[in-house]
Amino acid sequence: MIDPIELSAEFRLGACGPIAVSVWQSAPRIEHAQASVALLQRLSRAHGKIGLLAILAEGCALPDEAVRATLGEGLVRVESHIAGVANVVEGQGFRAAALRGALTSLALLVGARYPQKVFGDVGAAAAFLADRAPGWPGGRELARAVDGLRRGDPP
């Protein structure tokens, strides 16, 4: 089950237990980054250890500098609480592979002290996060929660 925080055509944000889930359908905007950071802070206070599953839908652009800075600063604030981060770049072909490569490079440059990985599909990312902390939602449960967030299901 997912607790939806924001549901719009271009952005979906919710929480599945201690895991923040964001689905970016179009170019990420600063207000969506701010909402994501606020959710991470709330989850860190409520759960201690948290996870982040960020999904860039097929055709979605990478965030601009202002959005990256907002997300980066927000992650630094809760870094000691993060048990894992999974980024998903959906799609096939060169563009999707290049975006996955760019995200992987950015992750290495940041030098985070938590496990993080870039995936091509939600199922693999959900399984990765499910293994990060005991008692977290399982991979299938988290993948179903993402599907529900995309549909706009009520909590």
Summary of the structure (lengths in Angstrom):
residues: 155
radius of gyration: 13.9
end to end distance: 6.5
largest distance: 40.1
contacts: 502
relative contact order: 0.19
helix: 48%
strand: 23%
